[in-house]
């Protein structure tokens, strides 16, 4: 299926896991990286600009991209990266066959509820997705890391800085 089929939240969220058989585990498992004990004076936040669903694969890709830039440039103890979303919504897909004679085997839209294929997080405009805490000299690196992470997400994003330095 195309990504646009999952990006737009068109119906009620499908989240009750006790009723769902065989839903997949989220690809993203770490939500806080870097030095979690230190208090950093500066904060850089990645904010979504549209109402979308972000899949767990996209969240993990954004986390890996941002964390790689931060770890390479600032070291493991020079930042704290937090992912603020958790993928609760279960995505379903009604699998279709695509070969000769499939119309005789397949049921088409009869019993078309679909099987669980992935997870997503619903995001509203202005909602923060990730935040990075750094020292004042690491602000440019944090902005670059969030720009790399934003390129993996299905929505345009805004980078907002707040300093207490």
ABEGO torsion letter per residue (X at the ends): XBAAAAABBABBBBABAAABBGBBBBABABABBEBAABBBABBBBBBBABBBBBBAAAAAAAAAAAAAAAAAAAEAAABBBBBABBBABBBBBBBBBBBBGAAAABAEABGAAEBBABBBBBBBBGBBABBBBBBAAAAAAAAAAAAAAAAABABBBBBBBBBAX
